[in-house]
Every structure is written in structure tokens, then in C-alpha cells.
Amino acid sequence: MSVYDFTAARLDGKAQSLADYRGQVLLVVNTASQCGFTPQYAGLQSLYEKLHDKGLTVLGFPCNQFGAQEPGGAEEIGAFCEKNYGVTFPVFAKIDVNGPSAHPLFQYLKDAKPGLLGSEAIKWNFTKFLIGRDGEPVARYAPQTKPEDLEKPIKKLL
């Protein structure tokens, strides 16, 4: 099993197979528009612009499970990301990352790369998963880890 076995809805509601990203390095992030970490959108976009031609794709997954910090609908989320941070990387429809209705992709990522002390639950917005070109999770990063701090580990995989 790899991330390529999963499908997720884009903001426009269309299903997107993650197999379409086969051979790329992926940075999968659960995002929110009203979080203290929301300015990380700028760093994620910067990484995407800088390294996309070398094979990096950032995938944003809005989530409203932490402090109700992503209350808007798909259109509102898309407009916010574009207007405030110039986001051009793929953003998906709002999902759950924890609990019984957690998206299967995030269940897989949490199983593959547990957090601190082996905890699988995602603790907050902007938890990041780095995926190798083979579709296998390589690392999990805490929300406090800034996107710019991931440039070196990403470049190792490119």
C-alpha cells in the first residue's frame, strides 16, 4: 500500500486519484484558514514554487477538527488561500483527519508515521507528512515545523 492507493475530492468536488502524483515527492498537510499556523501557507507556496519543477507537489487538506478553525465551505477556502497567500498547489475538500470519519489517506499516514511517543492522532492543524517518490511516507513533522525547515529533507528526496 502507498499514498497512490487513495483518492480525495478536490475543492471543486471532483475526485482526484493520488496515483496522478506518482513519481513526485509529496508534502501532505492538514490546513486551516483561521489558525495561528495559517501563515505557513506562504511557506508552503514558496516551497511549491521553488521545487515543483524538480518534482515536489504540496497537497493541502483543509480540516475543521481543531478549534473550528476552518469553518468555511469549499469556495470560501479556495478564495481565502488564493487571495491571502497566492496558493497554486492542489487544495482538497475539507476532511477529518482524526476519529471514525477520518479520511483513509490520513488513517494510512498516521499508521505509517506515528507522532510523538507513538501517538497516531494528529494534534493540530499544519501537521506535515513527507512522501517519497515511491509513494511511501518518509517523515512526519509537527505543526510548529516551518515549511522552510523542510527544504533540505525534501531536496534529499528530489
Backbone as a ProteinNet text record, in pm:
[ID]
protein_1_A
[PRIMARY]
MSVYDFTAARLDGKAQSLADYRGQVLLVVNTASQCGFTPQYAGLQSLYEKLHDKGLTVLGFPCNQFGAQEPGGAEEIGAFCEKNYGVTFPVFAKIDVNGPSAHPLFQYLKDAKPGLLGSEAIKWNFTKFLIGRDGEPVARYAPQTKPEDLEKPIKKLL
[TERTIARY]
83.5	0	87.9	40.1	109.4	5	49.1	-46.5	-117.5	-56.9	-116.8	-245	-274.9	-396	-518.2	-500.6	-608.8	-659.9	-784.1	-849.7	-909.2	-909.8	-969.9	-1040.5	-1142.7	-1216.3	-1140.5	-1130.5	-1072	-1175.7	-1135.6	-1228.7	-1351.2	-1334.2	-1446.8	-1535.9	-1501.3	-1581	-1540.1	-1453.3	-1409.9	-1309.7	-1324.5	-1232.7	-1094.9	-991.8	-853.1	-780.5	-731.8	-652.5	-512	-461.6	-325.1	-223	-267.1	-179	-137.7	-215	-178.9	-48.9	-7.2	116.6	232.8	214.5	317.7	451.4	557.7	692.1	731.7	640.4	671.5	694.9	768.4	779.3	658.1	587.5	467.1	484.5	428	417.2	267.8	213.4	70.6	50.5	-38.4	-56.2	-204.6	-244.2	-380.1	-377.3	-462.9	-457.2	-582.9	-575.9	-690.9	-668	-776.2	-768.1	-764.1	-801	-809	-725.3	-608	-519.5	-395.7	-333.1	-208	-98.3	-111.4	-12.9	-51.6	-167.1	-213.9	-109.5	-26.7	75.7	172.4	169.9	254.8	212.3	90.3	50.9	154.6	206.7	306.2	431.7	478.4	596.9	573.1	454	420.4	417.6	358.4	353.7	494.3	578.6	716.8	792.2	778.7	841.1	791.1	661.1	599.5	655.8	661.5	713.4	860.2	936	1081	1116.2	1039.5	1079.1	983	874.3	777.9	840.8	920.7	984.2	1081.7	1126.6	1219.4	1144.4	1009.7	931.2	855.5	843.7	768.2	625.9	529	392.8	345.4	290.9	230.2	81	23.9	-118	-180.4	-272.2	-337	-473.1	-497.2	-623.4	-684.8	-775.4	-840.7	-914.5	-908.2	-969.2	-1025.3	-1145.3	-1211.2	-1216.3	-1132.5	-1139.3	-1065	-987.7	-906.7	-951.2	-1028.5	-1073.3	-1166.1	-1229.4	-1320.2	-1255.4	-1128.9	-1052	-1058.9	-1146.1	-1170.8	-1321.7	-1397.1	-1543.3	-1605.2	-1532.7	-1589.8	-1612	-1686.9	-1709.5	-1596.7	-1606.7	-1500.8	-1467.9	-1570.5	-1547.3	-1474.8	-1517.5	-1456.4	-1310.5	-1284.8	-1147.4	-1057.1	-1103.9	-1023.7	-993.4	-1094.2	-1075.3	-977.8	-990.6	-901.2	-756.1	-732.6	-596	-533.1	-612.1	-560.7	-537.6	-636.8	-628.9	-519.7	-512.3	-421.6	-280.1	-266.3	-133.9	-92.5	-174.5	-140.4	-122.8	-196.7	-180.8	-216.4	-122.1	-145.6	-128.1	-82.3	-70.5	-210.4	-228.2	-360	-414.4	-538.3	-609	-734	-757.2	-866.1	-985.2	-1095.9	-1215.1	-1186.6	-1258.8	-1241.9	-1265.5	-1178	-1184.8	-1166	-1188.3	-1148.2	-1017.9	-929.7	-802.3	-795.6	-886.5	-894.4	-1036.7	-1049.4	-1181.4	-1235.7	-1359.7	-1418.7	-1441.6	-1454.3	-1476	-1349.6	-1234.1	-1107.1	-1090.6	-1038.5	-1014	-915.5	-939.7	-849.9	-703.4	-676.9	-537.6	-470.3	-539.9	-479.5	-472.2	-564.9	-552.8	-422.3	-399	-278.1	-152	-151.7	-33.1	-3.8	-107.1	-88.4	-36.4	-84.4	-35.7	110.5	144	279.5	381.8	340.5	431.3	364.7	365.8	307.2	380.5	312.2	370.9	452.2	469.3	547.2	498.2	590	561.6	467.8	470.9	391.2	244.4	206.2	67.1	33	-78.1	-118.2	-201.2	-276.2	-365.7	-288.2	-347.8	-291.9	-337	-243	-271.3	-324.4	-289.6	-332	-316	-363.7	-350.7	-203.2	-178	-45.7	54	2	88.3	124.8	250.6	300.5	356.3	325.5	378.8	457.7	582.6	668.7	664.5	634.3	616.9	723	792	893.1	832.6	917.9	872.4	804.8	827.4	766.4	628.7	582	451.4	452.1	570	582.4	609.8	541.1	568.4	711.3	780.6	919.5	930	850.2	861.4	731.5	713.3	600.1	658.8	601.5	650.9	538.5	571.9	476.3	432.3	316.4	269.3	371.3	450.9	549.1	663.4	683.7	790.4	751.8	835.1	806.6	837.2	757.9	783	926.2	983.8	1120.3	1222.2	1189.6	1278.6	1274.7	1181.4	1167.5	1239.2	1294.4	1359.5	1472.4	1555.4	1668.6	1620.6	1530.4	1484.2	1410.8	1340.1	1271.4	1373.3	1475.5	1577.7	1649.4	1665.2	1728.2	1647	1514.3	1427	1406.5	1440.2	1419.3	1524.6
-118.7	0	124.9	230.1	358.4	468.8	593.4	703.8	697	627.9	618.3	536.6	465.8	385.2	466.4	596.1	677.9	780	817.6	921.1	1021.2	1147.8	1251.3	1351.7	1415	1516.8	1648.2	1712.4	1846	1947.5	2072	2176	2185.2	2154.2	2161	2036.6	1942.8	1822.8	1705.3	1728.3	1620	1529.9	1399.3	1302.5	1312	1307.4	1313.8	1191	1107.6	992.7	1041.1	1001.2	1039.6	966.8	864.5	797	894	1001	1102.1	1173.7	1160.9	1225.7	1126.3	1009.3	904.6	960.3	926.9	970	1106.2	1174.2	1304	1289.8	1383.1	1394.6	1476.8	1429.8	1497.9	1547.8	1664.4	1715.5	1730.3	1641.3	1637.5	1710.8	1811	1897.3	1916.2	1899.3	1937	2085.4	2162.1	2307.8	2366.6	2495.8	2570.2	2718.6	2790.2	2931.9	3028.1	2981.3	3071.7	3021.2	2972.5	2911.1	2999.5	2989.3	3060.9	3019.4	2898.7	2849.8	2880.3	2945	2973.3	3045.9	3136.3	3198.7	3098.5	2972.8	2871.6	2847	2886.4	2877.1	2945.7	3059.8	3133.1	3048.7	2984.1	2899.9	2776.2	2718.3	2602.1	2641.2	2757.3	2804.8	2833.3	2890.9	2919.1	2790.8	2689	2558.9	2502.5	2510.6	2458.3	2528.9	2660.7	2737.1	2706.6	2693.6	2673.3	2532.3	2431.8	2293.2	2212.5	2272.3	2196.5	2143.5	2225.7	2182.3	2067.6	2049.3	1939.1	1814.1	1827.3	1710	1714.6	1831.8	1843.1	1890.2	1827.2	1878.5	1884.8	1998.8	2017.9	1989	1912.6	1882	1930.9	2025.8	2082.4	2019	1979.9	1917.7	1997	2090.5	2168	2077	2116.5	2037.7	2132.7	2102.6	2188.6	2123.8	2022.8	1948	2012.5	2114.5	2175.1	2318.6	2340.4	2474.7	2536.2	2455	2504.5	2616.6	2595.2	2699.6	2694.3	2607.1	2601.5	2589.4	2694	2684.8	2698.6	2756.4	2787.5	2667.2	2691.4	2591	2593	2506.3	2489.7	2620	2692.6	2816.3	2919.3	2930.5	3025.4	2987.5	2859	2811.9	2843.7	2811.2	2837	2983.7	3068.1	3212.8	3266	3219.1	3262.2	3227.8	3104	3058.2	3137.2	3159.8	3231.3	3378.9	3443.4	3587.3	3621.4	3546.4	3582.1	3527.3	3413.5	3350.7	3310.6	3341.7	3309.7	3160.8	3078.5	2933.2	2881.8	2809.8	2744.8	2593.5	2544	2398.8	2339.9	2209.8	2148.1	2154.2	2199.5	2201.9	2115.2	2033.7	1937.3	1983.5	1911.4	1941	1914.2	1982.7	1970.3	1825.1	1777.6	1639.2	1635.8	1519.1	1490.6	1412.7	1439.5	1366.8	1271.3	1287.9	1202.2	1149.3	1046.1	994.4	897	852.6	748.4	790.6	921.3	966.9	1023.7	992	1039.1	985.6	1070.5	1029.1	911.5	810.4	693.1	727.5	832.3	873.1	908.3	983.9	1024.8	909.3	815.3	694.5	622.9	608.5	542	617.3	749	828.4	821.2	828.1	822.2	685.1	579.2	444.1	429.5	483.9	469.6	554.3	672.5	765.1	822.5	745.2	796	921.3	996.2	1117.8	1090.5	1192.5	1187.7	1075.8	998.8	888.7	784	772.1	671.3	705.5	826.9	868.9	881.8	822.2	833.1	958	1003.2	1116.5	1240.6	1313.4	1442	1541.5	1618.2	1706.4	1843.9	1892.4	2026.4	2044.7	2160.3	2197.2	2210	2189.6	2204.3	2097	1978.3	1860.8	1822.6	1787.2	1763.8	1622.4	1559.5	1427.7	1438.9	1395.9	1396.9	1256.6	1252.3	1126.7	1117.4	1003.4	982.8	958.1	957.4	936.6	801.3	707.2	574.9	569.2	682.8	687.8	646.6	620.7	577.4	696.5	705	811.4	801.1	914.5	921.1	982.1	1087.6	1158.6	1231.3	1257.5	1336.2	1454.7	1572.2	1693.4	1761.8	1815.7	1884.9	2017.1	2067.8	2196.3	2309.6	2302.9	2408.6	2408.7	2298.8	2291.9	2378.3	2477.6	2572.1	2507.4	2539.7	2481.9	2502.3	2617.1	2643.4	2548.1	2495.7	2399.5	2262.1	2243	2114.6	2110.9	2222.6	2227.4	2125.1	2113.8	2020.7	1875.5	1827.8	1690.3	1664.1	1765	1749.1	1733.4	1818.9	1812.5	1677.7	1614.9	1482.9	1380.4	1400.1	1305.5	1338.2	1460.4	1501.2	1446.1
0	0	0	-67.2	-69.6	-82	-81.6	-96.5	-231.1	-327.5	-460.5	-461.9	-353.9	-345.6	-302.6	-278.3	-225	-325.9	-304.6	-384.1	-285.9	-323.7	-239.5	-329.9	-276.3	-351	-348.6	-465	-473.6	-425.8	-414.6	-369.7	-460.3	-588.5	-681.7	-674.6	-584.3	-565.6	-653.2	-749.9	-838.3	-767	-789.6	-728.7	-794.4	-711.7	-758.5	-706.1	-795.9	-754.5	-720.5	-605.6	-571.3	-658.4	-730.2	-826.7	-937.2	-957.3	-1056.8	-1019.5	-894.1	-848	-840.4	-898.8	-896.3	-944.4	-871.5	-908.7	-854.6	-787.4	-728.6	-578.5	-523	-378.1	-335.4	-233.3	-187.5	-44.9	-18.1	117.5	144	226.9	257.9	390.7	389.5	506.7	536.9	664.2	702.3	738.3	673.7	681.9	745.9	777.4	829	802.9	778.1	740.9	859.1	979.4	1094.4	1211.4	1180.2	1279.1	1297.6	1412.9	1435	1337.3	1281.7	1185.2	1040.8	1019.2	883.7	798	853.2	769.6	704.2	751	686.2	541.9	505.2	364.3	274.8	319.5	240.2	220.9	327.5	318	233	243	160.5	13.5	-15.6	-154	-206.1	-121.5	-160.5	-194.1	-109.3	-137.2	-269.7	-289.1	-411.6	-535.1	-530	-644.1	-670.4	-564.4	-576	-625.2	-581	-606.1	-692.6	-736.9	-816.7	-946.7	-1012.4	-1137.9	-1117.2	-993	-961.5	-915.3	-897	-862.6	-731.6	-667	-541.7	-570.3	-504	-502.9	-358.4	-321.6	-190.3	-206.2	-114.6	-117.1	13.3	3.6	121	145.1	269.7	309.8	423.6	394	499.3	598.4	724.6	831.4	937.1	985.9	1084	1222.4	1247.3	1373.1	1489.3	1463.8	1569.8	1591.9	1696.4	1730.1	1626.6	1543.1	1438.3	1358.1	1318.7	1252.5	1100.2	1047.7	903.1	882.1	919.3	915.4	776	681.8	551.1	461.9	354.5	252.3	150.2	50.6	-49	-122	-164.9	-240	-153.1	-29.3	64.4	93.4	113.1	139.2	20.9	-98.5	-218.4	-236.4	-218.7	-234.1	-129.5	-6.2	102	68	28.9	0.5	-114.4	-219.5	-335.6	-304.8	-242.8	-217	-115.9	-6.9	101.9	86	16.3	9.8	-131.6	-231.3	-369.7	-394.3	-320.5	-327.8	-467.4	-526.9	-655.6	-645.6	-529.9	-514.2	-493.2	-518.4	-505.8	-362.7	-351.8	-223.5	-240.4	-142.2	-148.1	-65.1	-77.6	1.5	148.7	233.2	377.8	421.5	508.9	557.8	708.8	766.8	904.4	898.1	993.7	999.1	1117.9	1213.3	1331.8	1345.8	1428	1461.6	1358.7	1382.4	1297.6	1153	1128.2	991	927.5	986.1	929.5	786.9	700.3	561.2	560.8	478.4	473.8	448.2	370	346.8	479	563.1	690	788.7	782.2	864	827	696.8	647.4	691.4	673.8	709.2	858.9	941.5	1087	1129.8	1065.5	1095.2	1054.4	938	883.9	959.6	1001.6	1070	1195.2	1304.6	1429.6	1478.6	1560	1615.2	1740	1818.4	1941.3	2033.2	2086.4	2177.8	2116.8	1984.1	1915.7	1898.6	1936.1	1921.5	1773.4	1733.8	1594.2	1567.4	1664.6	1642.9	1599.7	1508.2	1469	1575.6	1626.8	1740	1700.1	1578.4	1539.8	1389.8	1342.1	1201	1161.2	1035.3	974.5	1018.7	1051.4	1063.5	920.3	899.4	763.8	749.2	636.1	603.6	473.8	477.7	359.4	298.4	168.9	97	-12.7	-20.6	-123.2	-260.5	-361.4	-499.8	-520.5	-428.8	-437.9	-372.1	-318.8	-254.3	-108.7	-54.1	85.3	177.1	291.2	387.7	441.4	443.9	488.7	627.9	653.4	780.9	812.1	941	991.2	1066.2	1044.4	1108.6	1185	1300.3	1386.5	1323.9	1367.5	1316.6	1333.1	1440.7	1466.4	1364.9	1294.5	1194.9	1076.3	1048.6	940.4	805.6	703.6	571.3	522.4	549.6	502.2	566.3	684	750	682.6	592	523.4	388.6	348.5	217.3	204	305.9	299.2	290.2	378.7	364.5	232.3	182.2	53.8	-57.9	-56.6	-162.8	-165.3	-48.9	-44.8	-123.1	-128	-195.5	-343.7	-383.9	-523.1	-617
[MASK]
++++++++++++++++++++++++++++++++++++++++++++++++++++++++++++++++++++++++++++++++++++++++++++++++++++++++++++++++++++++++++++++++++++++++++++++++++++++++++++++

